[in-house]
Amino acid sequence: MRSLILPILLAAAVPLHAAPLPPAIAAAIADPDRSPKAREADPIRKPAETLVFSGVKPGMVVGEFYPGGGYFTRLLNDVVGPNGHVYAIENKRWEGPQGAAAFGRLTNVTYSSGPFGTVEFPKPLDLAWVTQNYHDLKIAEYGVVDTAAFNRAVFAALKPGGVFMIVDHEAPKGTDVAGITKLHRIEKAQVIREVTAAGFKFAGEGKFLRNPADDHTLSIFDKAVQGHTDQYALKFVKPAR
């Protein structure tokens, strides 16, 4: 029965008229073990576009910051496959009651938790990944983090040519730390300044999560915009030499 379901799900995962997805990404999105809750989030989180933009491929070593409920963790687990690995680091203050047990079925994932801003991986990374949480590094309630030091540590953790991918919610121009804390948003321009200051080269923006109808002055948790915020996907590369 599984062999009949998979082709149907694969077809549903690819929008009409879109270029075919890389097979590993298409199979990950169509994985029948994904939860109904995760599938319901797909139209908002756009996993196909996000994964393709990141450049993740089978065999890669990925460092995922703040996996939360594991929405992308499962997808990354499937894409990198048995020859790759995902090292997921959670903020200790956010760790759920199940902790590592929640990720126990993902055979290509190692889960850990630590103080907010921890950057510790046993192997050099091909891809560092943080979705919707970079702004949280500015919020002292979650743990005081030196963002510049965090970015330098990510730079050091990546292989030459490795990618640092960030997805976050756009903020009004000039939003300061107090505004970031209130809105849970951060300006794209600020992220680019901070990450390139650590030595990264800005490699481009994916605009598939953009929503010009979003009111940037509202918190991302405001019911008027929740789940429909204006987001950017940014790719940075560690120079090969």
HUQUI-V891022 format. One record per residue. RES is the residue in three letters. PHI is phi in radians with two decimals (none if undefined). BURIAL is b if it has 24 or more other C-alpha atoms within 12 Angstrom, else e. Layout:
res=RES phi=PHI burial=BURIAL
res=RES phi=PHI burial=BURIAL
This chain:
res=MET phi=none burial=e
res=ARG phi=-1.00 burial=e
res=SER phi=-1.16 burial=e
res=LEU phi=-1.43 burial=e
res=ILE phi=-1.23 burial=e
res=LEU phi=-1.01 burial=e
res=PRO phi=-1.06 burial=e
res=ILE phi=-1.14 burial=e
res=LEU phi=-1.16 burial=e
res=LEU phi=-1.06 burial=b
res=ALA phi=-1.12 burial=e
res=ALA phi=-1.20 burial=e
res=ALA phi=-1.32 burial=b
res=VAL phi=-1.82 burial=b
res=PRO phi=-1.06 burial=e
res=LEU phi=-1.03 burial=e
res=HIS phi=1.26 burial=e
res=ALA phi=-1.47 burial=e
res=ALA phi=-1.13 burial=e
res=PRO phi=-1.02 burial=e
res=LEU phi=-1.29 burial=b
res=PRO phi=-0.94 burial=b
res=PRO phi=-0.94 burial=b
res=ALA phi=-1.14 burial=b
res=ILE phi=-1.28 burial=b
res=ALA phi=-1.04 burial=b
res=ALA phi=-1.16 burial=b
res=ALA phi=-1.13 burial=b
res=ILE phi=-1.17 burial=b
res=ALA phi=-1.48 burial=b
res=ASP phi=-0.91 burial=b
res=PRO phi=-1.16 burial=b
res=ASP phi=-1.43 burial=e
res=ARG phi=-1.12 burial=b
res=SER phi=-1.31 burial=e
res=PRO phi=-0.99 burial=e
res=LYS phi=-1.10 burial=e
res=ALA phi=-1.13 burial=b
res=ARG phi=-1.12 burial=b
res=GLU phi=-1.11 burial=e
res=ALA phi=-1.44 burial=e
res=ASP phi=-1.00 burial=b
res=PRO phi=-1.08 burial=e
res=ILE phi=-1.52 burial=e
res=ARG phi=-1.54 burial=b
res=LYS phi=0.86 burial=b
res=PRO phi=-1.12 burial=b
res=ALA phi=-1.08 burial=b
res=GLU phi=-1.11 burial=b
res=THR phi=-1.15 burial=b
res=LEU phi=-1.16 burial=b
res=VAL phi=-1.09 burial=b
res=PHE phi=-1.05 burial=b
res=SER phi=-1.17 burial=b
res=GLY phi=1.45 burial=b
res=VAL phi=-1.08 burial=b
res=LYS phi=-2.47 burial=b
res=PRO phi=-0.96 burial=b
res=GLY phi=1.56 burial=e
res=MET phi=-1.33 burial=b
res=VAL phi=-1.81 burial=b
res=VAL phi=-2.06 burial=b
res=GLY phi=-1.88 burial=b
res=GLU phi=-1.83 burial=b
res=PHE phi=-1.60 burial=b
res=TYR phi=1.09 burial=b
res=PRO phi=-1.22 burial=b
res=GLY phi=1.01 burial=b
res=GLY phi=-1.40 burial=e
res=GLY phi=1.54 burial=b
res=TYR phi=-0.93 burial=b
res=PHE phi=-1.46 burial=b
res=THR phi=-1.03 burial=b
res=ARG phi=-1.09 burial=b
res=LEU phi=-1.13 burial=b
res=LEU phi=-1.11 burial=b
res=ASN phi=-0.95 burial=b
res=ASP phi=-1.23 burial=b
res=VAL phi=-1.21 burial=b
res=VAL phi=-1.22 burial=b
res=GLY phi=1.19 burial=b
res=PRO phi=-1.17 burial=e
res=ASN phi=-1.61 burial=e
res=GLY phi=-2.12 burial=b
res=HIS phi=-2.76 burial=b
res=VAL phi=-2.06 burial=b
res=TYR phi=-1.84 burial=b
res=ALA phi=-1.76 burial=b
res=ILE phi=-2.00 burial=b
res=GLU phi=-1.80 burial=b
res=ASN phi=-1.18 burial=b
res=LYS phi=-0.95 burial=b
res=ARG phi=-1.24 burial=e
res=TRP phi=-1.77 burial=b
res=GLU phi=-1.09 burial=b
res=GLY phi=-1.28 burial=e
res=PRO phi=-1.07 burial=e
res=GLN phi=-1.47 burial=e
res=GLY phi=0.95 burial=b
res=ALA phi=-1.08 burial=b
res=ALA phi=-1.06 burial=e
res=ALA phi=-1.16 burial=e
res=PHE phi=-1.95 burial=b
res=GLY phi=-1.09 burial=e
res=ARG phi=-1.47 burial=e
res=LEU phi=-1.58 burial=b
res=THR phi=-1.24 burial=e
res=ASN phi=-1.87 burial=b
res=VAL phi=-2.15 burial=b
res=THR phi=-2.01 burial=b
res=TYR phi=-1.83 burial=b
res=SER phi=-2.59 burial=b
res=SER phi=-2.45 burial=b
res=GLY phi=-2.96 burial=e
res=PRO phi=-0.99 burial=e
res=PHE phi=-0.99 burial=b
res=GLY phi=1.64 burial=b
res=THR phi=-1.09 burial=b
res=VAL phi=-2.27 burial=b
res=GLU phi=-2.43 burial=b
res=PHE phi=-2.33 burial=b
res=PRO phi=-1.33 burial=e
res=LYS phi=-2.38 burial=e
res=PRO phi=-1.08 burial=b
res=LEU phi=-1.68 burial=b
res=ASP phi=-1.52 burial=b
res=LEU phi=-2.57 burial=b
res=ALA phi=-1.88 burial=b
res=TRP phi=-2.42 burial=b
res=VAL phi=-2.47 burial=b
res=THR phi=-2.03 burial=b
res=GLN phi=1.18 burial=b
res=ASN phi=-2.28 burial=b
res=TYR phi=-1.04 burial=b
res=HIS phi=-1.05 burial=b
res=ASP phi=-1.14 burial=b
res=LEU phi=-1.08 burial=b
res=LYS phi=-1.59 burial=b
res=ILE phi=-1.74 burial=b
res=ALA phi=-1.08 burial=e
res=GLU phi=-1.00 burial=e
res=TYR phi=-1.55 burial=b
res=GLY phi=2.27 burial=e
res=VAL phi=-1.36 burial=e
res=VAL phi=-2.19 burial=e
res=ASP phi=-1.47 burial=e
res=THR phi=-1.10 burial=b
res=ALA phi=-1.10 burial=b
res=ALA phi=-1.16 burial=e
res=PHE phi=-1.04 burial=b
res=ASN phi=-1.12 burial=b
res=ARG phi=-1.14 burial=b
res=ALA phi=-1.18 burial=b
res=VAL phi=-1.11 burial=b
res=PHE phi=-0.97 burial=b
res=ALA phi=-1.17 burial=b
res=ALA phi=-1.34 burial=b
res=LEU phi=-1.54 burial=b
res=LYS phi=-1.20 burial=b
res=PRO phi=-0.97 burial=e
res=GLY phi=1.51 burial=b
res=GLY phi=-1.23 burial=b
res=VAL phi=-1.98 burial=b
res=PHE phi=-1.97 burial=b
res=MET phi=-1.95 burial=b
res=ILE phi=-2.27 burial=b
res=VAL phi=-2.05 burial=b
res=ASP phi=-2.69 burial=b
res=HIS phi=-1.63 burial=b
res=GLU phi=-1.17 burial=b
res=ALA phi=-2.10 burial=b
res=PRO phi=-1.10 burial=b
res=LYS phi=-1.03 burial=e
res=GLY phi=1.47 burial=e
res=THR phi=-1.11 burial=b
res=ASP phi=-1.65 burial=e
res=VAL phi=-1.07 burial=e
res=ALA phi=-1.08 burial=e
res=GLY phi=-1.20 burial=b
res=ILE phi=-1.06 burial=b
res=THR phi=-1.11 burial=b
res=LYS phi=-1.31 burial=b
res=LEU phi=-1.65 burial=b
res=HIS phi=1.03 burial=b
res=ARG phi=-2.36 burial=b
res=ILE phi=-2.55 burial=b
res=GLU phi=-1.11 burial=b
res=LYS phi=-0.98 burial=b
res=ALA phi=-1.07 burial=e
res=GLN phi=-1.18 burial=b
res=VAL phi=-1.06 burial=b
res=ILE phi=-1.07 burial=b
res=ARG phi=-1.05 burial=e
res=GLU phi=-1.17 burial=b
res=VAL phi=-1.27 burial=b
res=THR phi=-1.18 burial=b
res=ALA phi=-1.11 burial=e
res=ALA phi=-1.47 burial=b
res=GLY phi=1.96 burial=b
res=PHE phi=-1.30 burial=b
res=LYS phi=-1.77 burial=b
res=PHE phi=-1.28 burial=b
res=ALA phi=-1.86 burial=b
res=GLY phi=2.39 burial=e
res=GLU phi=-2.12 burial=b
res=GLY phi=-1.68 burial=b
res=LYS phi=-1.83 burial=e
res=PHE phi=-1.25 burial=b
res=LEU phi=-1.84 burial=b
res=ARG phi=-1.24 burial=b
res=ASN phi=-2.53 burial=e
res=PRO phi=-1.13 burial=e
res=ALA phi=-1.42 burial=e
res=ASP phi=-1.19 burial=b
res=ASP phi=-1.56 burial=b
res=HIS phi=-1.12 burial=b
res=THR phi=-1.44 burial=b
res=LEU phi=-1.71 burial=b
res=SER phi=-1.04 burial=b
res=ILE phi=-1.13 burial=b
res=PHE phi=-1.64 burial=e
res=ASP phi=-1.16 burial=e
res=LYS phi=-1.05 burial=e
res=ALA phi=-1.22 burial=e
res=VAL phi=-2.26 burial=e
res=GLN phi=-0.97 burial=e
res=GLY phi=1.47 burial=b
res=HIS phi=-2.38 burial=b
res=THR phi=-1.33 burial=b
res=ASP phi=-1.46 burial=b
res=GLN phi=-2.12 burial=b
res=TYR phi=-2.11 burial=b
res=ALA phi=-2.02 burial=b
res=LEU phi=-2.07 burial=b
res=LYS phi=-2.09 burial=b
res=PHE phi=-2.15 burial=b
res=VAL phi=-2.16 burial=b
res=LYS phi=-1.37 burial=b
res=PRO phi=-0.94 burial=e
res=ALA phi=-1.20 burial=e
res=ARG phi=-2.68 burial=e
